[in-house]
Amino acid sequence: MATGINNAIVTERQLVTFLLGEDEFGADIMDVKEIIRVPDITKVPNAPNYLEGACNLRGNVLPIIDGRTRFNLERKSKDETSRILVIDVEGKATGMLVDKVSEVIRVATDNIEEPPHIVKNVDSDYLNGVLKLNNGTRLVMILDVVRALNVNGTVKQLKKNQAQSSQNNSTLVKNVSADSIDVEQLVSFLLDKEEYAIGIMKVKEIIRVPQVVKIPNCEAYIEGVVSLRDNLLPIINLRTYFGMEQMEIDDHTRILVIDMGSFSAGIMVDKISEVLKVPTNIIQPPPKFSSQSGEQLKGIAKLNNGKRMILILEPSKLVSEDELSAISGVNGTHKQGNEERGITTQLIEEEQLVTFKIDVEEYGVKIANVQEINRMPEVTKVPRAPYFIEGIVNLRGNVIPALDLRKLFSFPQKPVTDATRIIIVDFNGKRTGIVVDSVLEVLRFEKNLIESPPDILSSGIDSDYVEGVGKLEGGKRIILILDISKVLSFS
């Protein structure tokens, strides 16, 4: 598999996604200065209906436009999920009230299409694309928020009505980045009832929780690995890491893709709070409970006169070098020198497989051939296709054939269930989805445990499809290792 999750390419965009009513929108992250909770808002008399009012943002007046009203949606009462996006509009900060901020995502520009001429609720002049995700079931309308919030007369009206504000507010809005005091921009999140944060420069993106593949014999806090743009990303469960009680994954659970120093990893958190700027003079050094806790905590920010405490983590100190060695083979990032040669030798002597089930048998394919693992998408039937081809699926705009291994191996057909998965494999530059009953784990074991397949397999499948048989647990566990070149010979 390709390695190095840092290899972002110029054909990508990073978006902040948010909800207005039932519609999901996205804004280029470069236009979003910060995301804040809804503060006390002062109403402005005789203002346009879309102008919610103004608030005080670190001594400056911030005009706030109601996103719902701006785009002809019914006005809604603000609640705990409401947020303000602070947008730079021609050097002036303007806030847009939204129902909820979803996540920060990085997407390929190939997945963005030109907006249609007529779009529900939104003037197409404010749209610069429509993003299609999850095989087109999730649509994100990408807003040109700068143009949408650049409303003629709004700033003048607000400035006139705020003429009696203090001298600090005489300039309507200063560029936040030019504040006289140093600030640190943080992404804050919740674990249980505590609020934590990581510096935004260490956060590469924020994603929903995808399918996580378990890894045996790892530390308890390693949730598993996920496939992110053709790279395996180890996932650290911060609840387990900090010894907290486990909690079910829900709609609020997120993964922050973090620069951990020498490698990248995802950390699973309960909920993203906000992106905020904190003056460095209110960040205090952490108490030295122990040498380890002192390293993991970069500082403590005291907000609201100490009523709100945010523990700022140092990502590079979360996982020690010794603990890293347990997952370094998954991430593909190794130290130089003797340690690197040792890991390389170990990998040469080991086989790494993605294992799965078809009927009662356990199979495996080499992880080097696996690009990603997805839930079963909608399949379009293809007339006169081979009997074992279920159809074609749309994967982020790419049409990929879906091969049903049950049909290929002449097993009885079984309805698709919540456990059914499609494994996207790559062989000689051609991608194919293979449909399996369930995915088990990513497994690594010594190559000397692999034997050549017998001429006649007890499972009844053609031995030509099998390149080896892995015998684990003293022969009690048998894994049939598929020869992808033979399985995909139809292509």
Secondary structure, 3 states (H helix, E strand, C coil): CCCCCCCCCCCEEEEEEEEECCEEEEEEHHHEEEEEECCCCECCCCCCCCEEEEEEECCEEEEEEEHHHHCCCCCCCCCCCCEEEEEEECCEEEEEEECEEEEEEEEEHHHEECCCCCECCECHHHEEEEEEEHHHCEEEEEECHHHHHCCCCHHHHHHHHCCCCCHHHCCCCCCHHHCCCCEEEEEEEEECCEEEEEEHHHEEEEEECCCCECCCCCCCCEEEEEEECCEEEEEEEHHHHCCCCCCCCCCCCEEEEEECCCCEEEEEECEEEEEEEEEHHHEECCCCCCHHHHHHEEEEEEECCCCEEEEEECHHHCCCHHHHCCCHHHHCCCCCCHHHHHHHHHHHCEEEEEEEEECCEEEEEEHHHEEEEEECCCCECCCCCCCCEEEEEEECCEEEEEEEHHHHCCCCCCCCCCCCEEEEEEECCEEEEEEECEEEEEEEEEHHHEECCCCCCCCCCCHHHEEEEEEEHHHCEEEEEECHHHHCCCC
